[in-house]
Amino acid sequence: MSDILWDVIIIGGGPAGLTAGIYTSRANMKVLLIESAFRPSLITTTDMVENFPGFPDGVSGLEIIDRFSGQAEKFGMQRVQKDLSSIRTGKADSFEGWEIEAGDETFHALSVIIATGAEHSMLDVKGEKELGGRGVSYCATCDGPFYRDGELVVVGGGDTAIQEALFLTKFARNVTIVHRRDRFRATGILADRAINNERISIEWNAFVEEILGENEVTGVRIGYVNNESKTSNISADGVFIFTGYIPNTGPFKEIVSLDNRGYIQADCDMRTSALGVFACGDCIHKKLRQVITACGDGATAAFSAQEYVDELKGHSYD
């Protein structure tokens, strides 16, 4: 594959990258998708997606990826599992293009679509790193079944936190949600389900100061936003953290413009500051990060990349 000149190389195998793969491959472009062998899309850790159109009973994140992958490959997209080492400009035949090192191979493309997504942010409190994998988790689907009839704490108040807290009630005796505000940011229907679930307790206006335990999690110490002198200890067998995201954009900071949080700056056509480089999905600066917005971003990035490559080759359709 390294001796092929690709029309577009897509970096990232989540909903945005795979949608871009579907659209570019249907346009008869030579398309390669490079996905990490060790960092899967966050959607694969989601037990149930209820707000994706066409699936009124919900669909798992794994099924979404499986369906998208099969559809993209049906239209001719090729894919490899390799971790990105570097990206730089380079000659591709007679064209200005991009040179991408991933694993032990170097790939060449006329255009690049970045769809590397984001990963869960950490609390950066005492005990979090020390007890990682021993009661501290960022994936309810992965680790929830280990805590049957246990006491769990979920930190966060957005859609992901509340969805995962509800999922954990399938296993846990009780789930305590710790949220630093007096209402959830999550969608109303999810918030109502959590508030009315008899297995869920809520600590409002609270935050985790420390995760307790020596060899495994035994609880958390929480503080309160409106009372600096007050703290409480909550017994817990596990702590699940869903407090935001960090974009996976490190390899691109010298290539494209990023905002002050590390998200890629892309315009409405998904163009970045680098010629021939487009970006989509959760790695870009935008207001809403959902599967459906990632798909829309991916489709737009694909169309923009197609226009760019056609113009580069002198095949633009006026």
C-alpha positions, 0 to 999 in steps of 0.5 A: 500500500505504501507505493500507492498515491492515494487521493485521500488518506483519512486518519481516524476510524470513528463515525466521522472518518468512516462517513468520509470514507463512504462518501469519498469511496463512492466518488471513485477516489482512492481512499485509505483509512488509517485507524489506531491499533490501540486507541479505538473510537470512543463510540465503541465504549457506548452501550446505547445510542438512542438519538441516532435517526432510524434507530428508535430502540437505540443502537450500540456504538459497536454496531454503528462502527461495524455497519459504517465500516462494512458500507465504506469497504463495500464502496472500495475504501481500504483500511489499515490499523497503524498508529500515526508517527508523523505527517508532512508535506511532500511531493506525490508524483507531479503534485504537491501532497502529503507524506504520512508515517504510520507504523513501519510504513510511509503513505502518500496522498493528495489530500488528508482528512483528520478524524482522530476524535477525542478521549476522556479527560481526567480529574487530576485528583489524588488517587486517580492515576494510582488506582487506574484499572483498580476501580477507576474507569472511563468506560462503563460498558467495558467495566460495569459488569465487574461491579455487580451489586456494588456501590459506584460513583459517576462523575459528570453531568453531561449526556455521556455521564448520565447515559453511563450512570443509567447503564451501570444501574443494570449491575450496581446496587447504587450509583451516586452521581457527583456533579458540580452544578445544580442541574444536569447538562444532559438532554432532558429525557436522560436527566429525568430518567436519572433523577427518577431512578431509585438506584441513583443518588445525586450529589449536586454542587459537588466535586471529587477532591480525592479518590480513596483506597490503597490497592483498590478504590474504597470511596471518594472524598467530595467537596462542595462548590457553595461550602468550602469547609464541607467535605463528605466521604462516599463509599464506593467500589468503583469510580467512573469519570465522564467530565469532558474530552481532550482532542487527539490532535497532538500530531497535527499542532505544527500542521494546522491551526488549533484553538486554545483547547487543542481542537482543530480550527476548521471552517464550515467546509471542514477546511483547515489552515493547511492546503489539502487538509480537512478535519471533521468530528470530535477533534474540531472546534464546534458546539455539539459533539454527537454521532450525527454531527460527526457524520455530517462533518465527515460527509462535508469533509469528503466532498471538500476533499473531492473538490480539492483533488479534482481541481488539483488534477484539472478535473474540476466540474464547473 
